[in-house]
């Protein structure tokens, strides 16, 4: 690894850390936000989903803009907008404006995350990319470790607003360094696919809106049925549009590669299980076990610390072990860990009994994350890395959004915020669904070709992309 590659790895990883930190630091603040702003479960969901949904919908457009106008340029613009939006969230007086600020943060993150991924992938040849992605996942994974901890410490020691002020100095540090230390890179210039952007955005928003409001409004109400049907129609229209448009935002032909298709679908399920479970873990410790925000953050350490320890090791050994084995084994371990938690979790559960399954789940997902990323990136030729990166990150964020919505629906049907006991019942049922999503990701991972077979889909994707 040369001097230039070290700078690219360090800056893209720190930017990813900031974005992921903001996504996860909110988890231990949700209970304080609920009490301070008198927010219901739906508003808490939108505090998370406004960020992830705008992030997901705009990812592919940001990747295309980066390919055309310069990845570093869009990366720096995204950092600037994210920094300003973070300050806006910090001064928001109510849930509505907080949700608006979170949506702007998500849009800015759409310029940061995929372009960080693309800049990193372009800086490293395939032989070094697995190790680089492992280090990248490990550093950005510090957000998983530090998010709940930092959030809990800030909420308890200061106020929840300071979780957003935290991003400002990081952003101000990154902007000048990125402009001077990261070399500019571009992909294949293509026309912007505004039709695909519109269909994808409306489709995702309609389905998420319906799922969020179904439990409170009822599945048969027009306010749920109309956006659900409209969203499904738009998603189907998006697939057909992308198959026909000359320069698609998301080339459907790439999904003919087993590694590309399975890596993306497994990533969707992986992040659905992670985001959905993270949404409830910190709340369970606070609302169910009566922990303080800081104690809740510390309680999550056995789960989160493993990402920074295991992901770099998994990435370094990926060329030897192969993506399929790491992904399948990792997600099976997470499914076992989440299932274990679902069986023992209650308001009378001793914390020590939760530590082994949290460690088991953390080790598992730490193995699977870099494997899913590498399977996708390794299945396309270099000019298509931007598209592949945008696709993976789009499906990752959509997976996170749907994970929060699905687990919230299960939580509401089985429990609620009425009492600690109600919360414990809903939490156990929701985490059981998280285990099911993890197991489904492991099953999908079996579709990824083993190392000896991966040259076939890579060549095919290369030919079809030309």
C-alpha positions in Angstrom: 0.0 0.0 0.0 1.6 3.3 -1.1 1.3 6.8 0.4 -1.5 7.8 -1.9 -3.6 4.7 -1.2 -3.1 5.2 2.6 -4.6 8.7 2.3 -7.5 7.5 0.2 -8.2 4.6 2.7 -8.0 6.9 5.7 -10.2 9.7 4.4 -12.9 7.6 2.8 -13.0 5.5 6.0 -13.3 8.5 8.2 -16.1 9.9 6.0 -17.9 6.6 6.1 -17.4 6.6 9.9 -19.1 10.0 10.2 -22.0 9.0 8.0 -22.5 5.6 9.8 -22.0 7.2 13.2 -24.8 9.6 12.5 -27.0 6.8 11.5 -26.3 4.8 14.6 -25.7 7.4 17.3 -29.4 8.1 17.1 -30.3 4.7 18.5 -29.5 5.5 22.1 -31.1 8.9 21.7 -34.4 7.7 20.4 -35.9 7.3 23.9 -34.8 10.8 24.9 -36.2 12.2 21.6 -39.5 10.4 22.2 -39.8 12.0 25.7 -38.5 15.4 24.8 -40.4 16.0 21.6 -43.4 13.8 22.6 -42.9 11.6 19.6 -44.7 8.4 18.8 -43.3 5.2 17.3 -44.1 6.4 13.8 -42.2 9.6 14.3 -39.3 7.7 15.7 -39.3 5.4 12.7 -39.3 8.5 10.4 -36.4 9.9 12.4 -34.4 6.9 11.2 -36.2 6.2 7.9 -36.2 9.8 6.5 -32.4 9.5 6.6 -32.1 6.0 5.1 -34.8 6.5 2.5 -33.4 9.7 1.0 -30.0 8.1 1.2 -31.1 5.0 -0.7 -33.2 6.8 -3.4 -30.5 9.3 -4.3 -27.5 6.9 -4.2 -27.5 5.8 -7.8 -28.0 9.4 -9.1 -25.1 10.5 -6.9 -22.9 7.7 -8.2 -23.8 8.7 -11.8 -23.1 12.3 -11.1 -19.7 11.3 -9.6 -18.9 9.2 -12.6 -19.6 12.2 -14.9 -18.4 15.2 -13.0 -15.8 13.7 -10.7 -16.2 11.4 -7.8 -14.0 13.5 -5.5 -15.9 16.7 -6.4 -19.3 15.2 -5.5 -17.8 13.6 -2.4 -16.6 17.0 -1.1 -20.0 18.6 -1.9 -21.7 15.8 0.0 -19.5 16.4 3.1 -20.3 20.1 3.1 -24.1 19.6 2.8 -24.0 16.8 5.5 -22.1 19.1 7.9 -24.7 22.0 7.4 -27.6 19.6 7.7 -26.2 18.2 11.0 -26.2 21.6 12.5 -29.8 22.0 11.3 -30.9 18.8 13.1 -29.2 20.1 16.3 -31.4 23.2 16.4 -34.7 21.6 15.3 -37.4 22.5 17.7 -39.8 19.7 16.9 -40.1 16.2 15.4 -41.2 17.5 12.0 -38.2 19.7 11.4 -35.9 17.1 12.9 -37.2 14.6 10.3 -36.7 17.2 7.6 -33.1 17.7 8.6 -32.6 13.9 8.7 -33.8 13.7 5.2 -31.3 16.3 4.0 -28.6 14.5 5.9 -29.5 11.3 4.0 -29.4 13.1 0.7 -25.9 14.4 1.5 -24.9 10.9 2.7 -25.9 9.6 -0.7 -23.1 11.7 -2.2 -20.6 10.6 0.5 -21.0 6.9 1.0 -21.0 5.4 -2.5 -18.4 7.8 -3.8 -16.1 6.9 -0.8 -16.6 3.3 -1.8 -15.9 4.0 -5.5 -12.8 6.2 -4.7 -11.5 3.4 -2.5 -12.2 0.7 -5.0 -10.6 2.7 -7.8 -7.4 3.3 -5.8 -6.8 -0.5 -5.1 -6.3 -3.3 -7.7 -8.4 -6.4 -7.3 -5.6 -8.3 -5.5 -5.5 -5.6 -2.7 -9.2 -4.7 -2.7 -10.4 -7.4 -0.3 -7.9 -6.3 2.4 -8.7 -2.6 1.8 -12.4 -3.2 2.1 -11.8 -5.2 5.3 -9.9 -2.2 6.8 -12.6 0.2 5.4 -15.4 -1.9 7.0 -13.4 -2.1 10.3 -12.9 1.7 10.5 -16.4 2.6 9.5 -17.5 -0.2 11.8 -16.2 1.9 14.7 -19.5 3.8 14.2 -21.3 0.6 15.2 -19.2 0.4 18.3 -19.0 4.1 19.0 -22.5 5.1 17.9 -24.5 3.7 20.8 -21.7 4.6 23.2 -21.2 8.1 22.1 -24.9 8.7 21.8 -25.5 7.4 25.3 -22.7 9.5 26.8 -23.9 12.6 25.0 -27.6 12.2 25.8 -26.8 11.5 29.5 -24.0 14.1 29.9 -25.4 16.9 27.6 -28.5 16.6 25.5 -29.6 14.6 22.5 -29.0 17.6 20.2 -25.3 17.3 20.6 -25.3 14.0 18.8 -25.7 16.1 15.6 -23.2 18.8 16.6 -20.6 16.0 16.8 -20.5 15.8 13.0 -19.6 19.4 12.4 -15.9 19.3 13.4 -15.4 16.0 11.6 -16.9 17.4 8.4 -14.8 20.6 8.6 -11.7 18.5 8.9 -12.5 16.2 6.1 -13.4 18.8 3.4 -10.0 20.4 2.8 -8.1 17.1 3.2 -10.3 15.3 0.7 -9.8 18.1 -1.8 -6.0 17.9 -1.6 -5.2 14.2 -0.8 -7.7 12.2 -2.8 -7.0 11.9 -6.6 -10.0 12.7 -8.8 -11.5 9.7 -10.7 -14.4 9.3 -13.1 -16.4 6.4 -14.5 -18.1 6.0 -17.8 -20.1 9.2 -18.5 -23.8 8.6 -19.0 -27.0 10.6 -19.3 -28.8 11.0 -16.0 -31.8 8.6 -15.6 -34.4 11.0 -14.2 -37.2 8.6 -15.1 -35.6 5.8 -13.1 -34.9 8.2 -10.2 -38.6 9.3 -10.1 -40.0 5.8 -10.2 -37.5 4.4 -7.6 -38.1 7.3 -5.3 -41.9 7.3 -5.4 -42.0 3.5 -5.3 -39.8 3.2 -2.2 -41.5 6.1 -0.4 -45.0 4.7 -1.1 -44.2 1.2 0.3 -42.3 2.5 3.3 -45.1 5.0 4.1 -47.7 2.2 3.9 -45.7 -0.1 6.2 -45.0 2.6 8.8 -48.7 3.6 9.0 -50.4 0.2 8.6 -50.4 -0.7 12.3 -51.9 2.6 13.4 -54.2 3.3 10.5 -55.1 -0.2 9.5 -54.2 -2.1 6.4 -57.5 -1.6 4.7 -57.6 2.2 5.0 -57.0 4.3 1.8 -54.1 6.1 3.5 -52.3 2.7 3.5 -53.6 0.9 0.5 -53.2 3.7 -2.0 -49.5 4.4 -1.3 -48.8 0.7 -1.0 -50.3 -0.1 -4.4 -48.8 3.0 -6.0 -45.4 2.1 -4.6 -45.6 -1.5 -5.9 -46.6 -0.3 -9.4 -43.7 2.2 -9.4 -41.2 -0.4 -8.4 -42.4 -2.7 -11.2 -42.3 0.2 -13.6 -38.8 1.0 -12.5 -37.6 -2.5 -13.3 -39.2 -2.3 -16.8 -37.9 1.2 -17.4 -34.4 0.2 -16.5 -34.5 -2.7 -18.9 -35.5 -0.4 -21.8 -33.8 2.9 -21.3 -30.5 3.2 -23.3 -28.4 4.4 -20.3 -30.0 3.0 -17.1 -29.3 4.2 -13.6 -29.3 0.5 -12.6 -28.3 -1.9 -15.4 -30.5 -4.9 -15.0 -28.1 -7.0 -17.0 -25.6 -6.9 -14.1 -28.0 -9.1 -12.2 -27.3 -12.0 -14.6 -24.1 -12.4 -12.6 -24.8 -14.8 -9.7 -22.2 -13.1 -7.5 -23.6 -9.6 -8.2 -27.2 -10.6 -7.7 -26.7 -12.8 -4.6 -24.3 -10.3 -3.0 -26.8 -7.5 -3.3 -29.8 -9.4 -2.2 -27.9 -10.9 0.8 -26.7 -7.3 1.6 -30.3 -6.1 1.6 -31.3 -8.8 4.1 -28.1 -8.4 6.2 -28.7 -4.7 6.7 -32.5 -5.2 7.2 -31.6 -7.4 10.2 -28.9 -5.1 11.5 -30.8 -1.8 11.3 -34.1 -3.2 12.5 -32.4 -4.8 15.5 -30.3 -1.8 16.3 -33.4 0.3 16.3 -34.7 -1.7 19.3 -31.7 -2.9 21.2 -30.8 0.5 22.9 -34.5 1.2 23.5 -34.9 -2.3 25.1 -32.1 -1.6 27.6 -33.6 1.8 28.5 -37.4 1.2 28.3 -37.3 -2.5 29.2 -34.4 -2.9 31.6 -34.4 0.8 32.9 -30.8 1.5 32.0 -29.5 5.0 31.6 -28.5 6.1 28.0 -24.8 5.6 28.8 -25.4 2.2 30.4 -27.4 1.2 27.3 -24.5 2.2 25.0 -22.1 0.3 27.2 -24.4 -2.7 27.2 -24.2 -2.9 23.4 -20.4 -3.1 23.3 -20.2 -6.9 23.2 -22.3 -6.8 20.0 -20.6 -3.8 18.3 -16.9 -4.2 19.2 -16.6 -7.3 17.1 -17.0 -5.4 13.8 -13.7 -3.5 14.3 -11.9 -6.6 15.4 -13.2 -9.3 13.0 -14.0 -7.4 9.7 -10.3 -6.5 8.9 -9.3 -10.2 9.5 -12.2 -11.5 7.4 -11.3 -9.0 4.6 -7.6 -10.0 4.7 -8.5 -13.7 4.4 -11.2 -13.3 1.8 -9.1 -14.3 -1.2 -8.2 -17.5 0.6 -11.6 -18.4 2.1 -14.0 -16.9 -0.5 -17.0 -14.6 -0.2 -19.6 -17.4 -0.1 -18.2 -19.2 2.9 -17.7 -16.0 4.9 -21.2 -14.7 4.1 -23.1 -17.9 4.8 -21.2 -18.8 8.0 -21.4 -15.2 9.2 -25.1 -14.8 8.7 -25.8 -18.2 10.2 -24.0 -17.1 13.3 -25.9 -13.9 13.5 -29.2 -15.8 13.1 -28.2 -18.0 16.0 -27.3 -15.1 18.1 -30.5 -13.1 17.5 -32.6 -16.3 18.0 -30.9 -16.9 21.3 -31.6 -13.3 22.4 -35.3 -13.6 21.3 -35.6 -16.7 23.6 -34.1 -15.2 26.7 -34.9 -11.5 26.5 -37.4 -10.2 29.1 -37.6 -7.4 31.7 -36.1 -9.8 34.3 -33.3 -11.1 32.1 -29.8 -10.8 33.7 -27.5 -8.8 31.4 -24.8 -11.5 31.6 -27.1 -13.9 29.8 -27.3 -11.6 26.8 -23.5 -11.2 26.3 -22.7 -14.5 24.6 -25.4 -14.2 21.9 -24.5 -10.6 21.3 -20.9 -11.6 20.7 -22.0 -14.5 18.5 -24.1 -12.2 16.3 -21.4 -9.5 16.2 -18.7 -12.0 15.0 -21.1 -13.3 12.4 -22.1 -10.0 10.8 -18.4 -8.8 10.9 -17.5 -11.8 8.7 -20.4 -11.2 6.3 -20.2 -7.5 5.6 -16.9 -7.3 3.7 -17.8 -10.6 1.9 -21.1 -9.2 0.5 -19.3 -6.0 -0.6 -16.5 -7.8 -2.3 -18.8 -10.3 -4.1 -20.6 -7.3 -5.7 -17.6 -5.2 -6.7 -15.6 -8.3 -7.9 -18.4 -9.2 -10.3 -18.1 -6.1 -12.5 -15.3 -4.6 -14.7 -13.5 -1.4 -13.4 -15.7 1.1 -15.4 -18.8 -0.3 -13.7 -17.5 0.0 -10.2 -19.5 3.2 -9.6 -22.8 1.5 -10.7 -22.0 -1.6 -8.6 -21.2 0.6 -5.6 -24.3 2.6 -5.9 -26.4 -0.5 -6.4 -25.0 -2.2 -3.3 -25.4 0.9 -1.1 -28.9 1.6 -2.4 -30.1 -1.9 -1.5 -28.2 -1.7 1.8 -30.1 1.5 2.8 -33.4 0.2 1.5 -32.8 -3.0 3.4 -32.1 -0.9 6.6 -35.3 1.1 6.0 -37.5 -2.0 5.5 -35.8 -3.7 8.4 -36.9 -0.9 10.8 -40.4 -0.9 9.4 -40.9 -4.6 9.5 -39.5 -5.1 13.0 -41.5 -2.1 14.2 -44.7 -3.6 12.8 -44.0 -6.9 14.6 -43.1 -5.0 17.8 -46.4 -3.0 17.7 -48.5 -6.2 17.1 -46.8 -8.0 20.1 -46.1 -5.2 22.6 -45.6 -1.4 22.9 -44.4 1.4 25.1 -47.2 1.0 27.6 -45.0 -0.7 30.2 -41.6 -2.4 30.5 -43.3 -5.8 30.2 -45.1 -4.8 27.0 -41.9 -3.5 25.5 -40.1 -6.7 26.4 -42.7 -8.9 24.7 -42.6 -6.7 21.5 -38.8 -6.7 21.6 -38.4 -10.5 21.8 -40.8 -11.0 18.8 -39.1 -8.3 16.7 -35.6 -9.8 17.3 -36.9 -13.2 16.3 -37.8 -11.7 13.0 -34.3 -10.2 12.8 -33.0 -13.7 13.2 -35.2 -14.9 10.4 -33.9 -12.2 8.1 -30.3 -13.2 9.0 -31.0 -16.8 8.1 -32.6 -15.8 4.8 -29.4 -13.8 4.0 -27.3 -16.9 4.7 -29.5 -19.0 2.4 -29.2 -16.3 -0.4 -25.4 -16.3 0.1 -25.3 -20.0 -1.0 -26.0 -18.7 -4.5 -22.6 -16.8 -4.6 -20.2 -18.9 -6.7 -17.3 -20.5 -4.9 -13.9 -19.0 -5.8 -13.1 -21.5 -8.5 -16.3 -20.6 -10.3 -16.2 -16.8 -9.9 -14.3 -16.1 -13.1 -17.4 -17.1 -15.1 -19.8 -14.5 -13.8 -17.1 -11.8 -13.8 -16.4 -12.4 -17.4 -20.0 -12.5 -18.3 -20.8 -9.2 -16.5 -17.7 -7.7 -18.2 -18.9 -8.6 -21.6 -22.5 -7.5 -21.0 -21.4 -4.2 -19.6 -19.6 -3.2 -22.7 
